[in-house]
Structure formats: structure tokens, C-alpha cells
Amino acid sequence: MTRLLVDDAALGYADHVVCPNVSVTIPDQRFTVIVGPNACGKSTLLKSLTRLLTPSRGRVLLDGEALHRQPTKALARSIGLLPQGPVAPDGIRVVDLVMRGRYPHQRLFSPWSPEDEQAVIAAMEATSIRHLSGRLVDELSGGQRQRVWMAVALAQQTPILLLDEPTTYLDLSHQIELLDLCRTLNRETGTTLVAVLHDLNQAARYADHLIAMKDGEVVAAGGPHEVLTEELVAEVFSLDARVITDPESGTPLVVPRWRR
Amino acid sequence: MTTLDLGRPVLRLGRAGRPLLLLDARSAALCAGLWTATVLLAGWAALSGAAGITPADGLAALLGRGDEYTTMVVVEWRAPRIVMAVLLGACLAISGALFQNLTANPLGSPDVIGFQTGSYTGALVVMLLLGGGTAAVITGALTGGLLTAAIVFALASRRGAVRGVRLIIVGIGVSAMLASVNVWILLTATVEDAIMASLWGAGNLSGMSWPLVVPTATVSIVFLVAAALLARPMKVTQVGIPFATALGQNVRAVQIAAIVVGIGLIALSTATVGPVSFVALAAPQIARRLVRADGLALGPSAAIGALLLLLADVIAQRLDPDSPLPVGIVTVSIGGIYFLWLLIREGRTR
């Protein structure tokens, strides 16, 4: 039994259901990646693992209890989220932004504690932004900024971390840097990671567990070698492609065929 | 164990290993300076004027050992007015800080979204159409302001969520309509009544007395404490609703609390002294420019608001001692100068 799972749920918004019927288990201490074409419901699925979206039918469970029934701050000490394209407040310094990540560990009257301080330092060191601590976020490059946001999520110190398209708007080297960071985090601290990624090859390379979605439904779930076959790429992405072995990582590599 | 580089001087209050509070040094110094200036200005306001009083006599009167005349002038006439200016200046500034933070827009202050115009409408209805004393006018102003706020929020919300810019635009629209209603009510009144009502409408601190100051101070302290407690949650809301929610915040509850406290503070000040504009709009902006802090900067905002309103009232009284101005006229004038300066400055940097 894994800690986090979606049990036969209907997910969506007030006016329309995106995923009428999904069941998903998130393996503990693994790096799970959700892939699928645009508007397939992958962000909706990720959001349902937080309080941002409550299922209209069925349940999303953490440790056997429905997510939206749990106290908000207690839940925030278990599950963290790096949302898509967050915007920093004007004139804020890196350190002040990272400190925001400690919110679920503080009470209304509780002071700033040494534990908070050590968590902020650890988060900044893990993301290699310690030297930027006193700088203004507005002055940083896109890659640095995304690492700052990652540090905010890390300062939250949750055993489960969700990432909604964390590599969007980053250039290739920063994408790899961020994914390497996620992999290290998962390997060293055993943090359960769930990410939505666009790039199939990156997904195959970094994921322990792949979830492929199409039209609001989970089409396949499992290890990258089982999931990422030529048939699945054709079915889910309507793409005629060869799947070969990545010479560097040994994971599946999707190479589209010439269209004839 | 290493410490954090905070990028600026920070005072760590409390035991060395377990500081209770991290206080921005610049912000603390600024607050100390501003409050010193406020106290000095208050002292000068209490002693100078038509009846000059020596510092020794003034102090004796405050301690209850002065002669009857000095006690009357300093304790009964001038002190309540000064206390009210300082208190309401702080209330207005914090109300502005809350609304600017909520709408994420420097123009999102309660006077822009129509609260004060609505209060004036309420007060005018009581003063000119229904007839009533001070208590009735306060009730009328409160009712008018709260109704206007409710209408503005109702018109600005879509699917239960209020967006900053929409709120401001709806507020300006409702405000303009109410302003014309106000003019119409004034035109139907006799000249004497219209002058009296206009004086209230300009925002006026004259005629303050302890029986009005004490309850106002009590209520304002409740709201000010609530605002201080909202400071940390609102800093988290600033990172955006998805992130704040993931950080365990009930964003909606925080926003509603901020709206209630923000409206409470502006309502308190408008009901007692009439619509004093510009302080709520500018004090938080001035504070942010001086401290360069993220978040609400409640301390510096309150200090600037208090000093600003007291200064405006002193200028209003002393400019022409024979015919003192309503304080609202001075704050509007200072506001105009501030905006010109802001435009020139922003024009240069772009």
C-alpha cells in the first residue's frame, strides 16, 4: 500500500470534468513522471494530489485518509508543490522567498527558529543558490529563478514533492540541471517525486515510474521500459516513432520517423 | 551551524541561539526616526498656536498639575485632536497596505475603491435628508461605506473570486456615480447645511474630544492587532494562490480576513472624521520605497501614516490661523505633489 493514491475518482472543474475515471498509485520514494499530449489531464491529475482540486467523485488518499479532510498545514508538511510559472512579489530577496517555504512549520505566534534557518540553508545549498541569498529575485536569470522556487519547495521539507512542468521556459542545460537535482534529491533523501514533463525522452531518462495519459484517462503506468513502446507512442501521441536505447542512460529514446 | 546571508543588516532579537524575531535594521531605524519626529511634532502642536504654552506648563497640565486654562487648552482641546490624527493616520495607512497587498496593485487602496465616497453619501443622507446628531452621522457614514464596499465586491467578483484590477475599475466607477449623487444631495440643501456637510466631506479633525477618541482608540487597537497577525499569512499569499495553498494556507480565509480588517480600519476613520483621502493610498507606497521590504511593511507604513496625518493637520491649522482648513484638503494637496514627484521620477527611470 503506497502513501498517496487516487482511488476511482472523477477530476475536473466546476463546469467540466477532465478525468471522468482515474485510479493511480504513486510509488513511495520513487520519481514518478506523468506524460501525455496537451489537455490530456496531466496537470489536473497532479493538482488533485494537492488541495487545489477536490475530486467530484471518488477519493484521493494520503495514508488512507482523504486529502481534503486533513488539516491544511499538516498536509503541507507531507506534500509540497512547485506550481507552473510562479511569480515572485516585487522587490523580494532570494532568502525571504525561500523563508516562505517554512510557513507550514510555523504557528501564528511561533518565532523564527533555528530549525527554520537550517532548513532554509539546506534548501539553498541543495539548489546551489546559497551565494545568491541576499540578491533580489528580479535580478536573477530564468534558470536561477527556477532554482530559487525549487528551494522554496525544498524548505518545506516534505516527504512528497509534486512538480508541475518544472522545466518549462528553461534552456536545455538548465532543464537537465533541474532534473539532475530532482534525481539527487530522490536518491539521497528518499523524497517521493511526481512531475509533469513534456519531453518524453527526459521523462524516460529520469523516471522510475511513468504514467501515460490521453483524453483524461491513464493509458499505461509502470517502468519506462514497459510503458514507452512504439505502440504506446503511436496511440497516445499519434506519433510514428522508433524507440531505441539511449546510449548514455540505457533508457528508452523516442526517435520520430520521417513522415512519408 | 552557519547563519543565513539576509542581504541586509538584520537585528536578531532574543537569545543568541534562538532569536525570537528577525527585524530589518533599516525598517527598525526608520520607524524609530519617524516616531521620534511624530512625538516632537505632537509636542510642538500641543504647545504652539493661538495660545502659546511653555513646555514646563504643558507637561504639568498633562500630568494633571497644571492650571485650569492650560489644562483646558492642552488636555481637553489639543491632545485629543493630536491623538486622533496619529491613530487614524496609522489606521488609514494599514488599511491601504492591506488593500494594496490584496489587489497586488499600488492603486488598490480603500479610497480608490469607493469606500470613502460611499461613507460621504451615507453621512449626507443623515445630515441633510433625515437629520441627526453626531452618532447618527457616524452610523450613516458606516452604513454608506459598508454598503458601497459590498456593492463594489459583488460587482467585481466572478465565480466567487475577486481580481485586483477588476475591483479597482469597478470601485472607480461606483465612486464616480456616488460622487455625483453627493453633489445632487448638496444642491438640494440650504447654504448653511451644505457648508456644514461639505466641511465633514472634506475630512475634518476639529472638535475632537476624549469621549470620541477613547472608543475609537479601543476599536482601532483590535483591528491593528488583527492586521499585525495577518502580516505573515499575507506574505505567503503573495507567492500566488497555488503555492500558498500547497504551503498549507487557506487562501480564501486569509483574503476575507484582510478585507474585513482593511474595511474596518477605513470605516473607523471615515465614520469619525470624514473621508481623509490619500493617506491610505500613499503611506504604504512611501514606506515600501524607504524600506525596500517585501511584504506588508506594516510598521513603517503605520509610522508614515501617523506622521503624515499629524503634519497635514498641523499645516491645516497653522497655515491661516483665522480660518483653519479641513485636514482632508491638505492631504489631497500633499497627495498631488507626491504623485507629480512619482511621475517625474518614474519618467526618468524609464
Boltz contact constraints between the chains, C-beta under 6 A:
constraints:
  - contact:
      token1: [A, 50]
      token2: [B, 246]
      max_distance: 6.0
  - contact:
      token1: [A, 51]
      token2: [B, 245]
      max_distance: 6.0
  - contact:
      token1: [A, 52]
      token2: [B, 242]
      max_distance: 6.0
  - contact:
      token1: [A, 52]
      token2: [B, 245]
      max_distance: 6.0
  - contact:
      token1: [A, 72]
      token2: [B, 248]
      max_distance: 6.0
  - contact:
      token1: [A, 72]
      token2: [B, 250]
      max_distance: 6.0
  - contact:
      token1: [A, 73]
      token2: [B, 248]
      max_distance: 6.0
  - contact:
      token1: [A, 76]
      token2: [B, 247]
      max_distance: 6.0
  - contact:
      token1: [A, 76]
      token2: [B, 248]
      max_distance: 6.0
  - contact:
      token1: [A, 81]
      token2: [B, 246]
      max_distance: 6.0
  - contact:
      token1: [A, 83]
      token2: [B, 242]
      max_distance: 6.0
  - contact:
      token1: [A, 83]
      token2: [B, 243]
      max_distance: 6.0
  - contact:
      token1: [A, 86]
      token2: [B, 240]
      max_distance: 6.0
  - contact:
      token1: [A, 86]
      token2: [B, 243]
      max_distance: 6.0
  - contact:
      token1: [A, 89]
      token2: [B, 238]
      max_distance: 6.0
  - contact:
      token1: [A, 89]
      token2: [B, 294]
      max_distance: 6.0
  - contact:
      token1: [A, 91]
      token2: [B, 294]
      max_distance: 6.0
  - contact:
      token1: [A, 92]
      token2: [B, 294]
      max_distance: 6.0
  - contact:
      token1: [A, 93]
      token2: [B, 7]
      max_distance: 6.0
  - contact:
      token1: [A, 95]
      token2: [B, 4]
      max_distance: 6.0
  - contact:
      token1: [A, 95]
      token2: [B, 6]
      max_distance: 6.0
  - contact:
      token1: [A, 96]
      token2: [B, 294]
      max_distance: 6.0
  - contact:
      token1: [A, 100]
      token2: [B, 236]
      max_distance: 6.0
  - contact:
      token1: [A, 100]
      token2: [B, 239]
      max_distance: 6.0
  - contact:
      token1: [A, 103]
      token2: [B, 236]
      max_distance: 6.0
  - contact:
      token1: [A, 103]
      token2: [B, 247]
      max_distance: 6.0
  - contact:
      token1: [A, 104]
      token2: [B, 247]
      max_distance: 6.0
  - contact:
      token1: [A, 104]
      token2: [B, 248]
      max_distance: 6.0
  - contact:
      token1: [A, 111]
      token2: [B, 20]
      max_distance: 6.0
  - contact:
      token1: [A, 112]
      token2: [B, 22]
      max_distance: 6.0
  - contact:
      token1: [A, 117]
      token2: [B, 4]
      max_distance: 6.0
  - contact:
      token1: [A, 133]
      token2: [B, 5]
      max_distance: 6.0
  - contact:
      token1: [A, 134]
      token2: [B, 5]
      max_distance: 6.0
  - contact:
      token1: [A, 134]
      token2: [B, 7]
      max_distance: 6.0
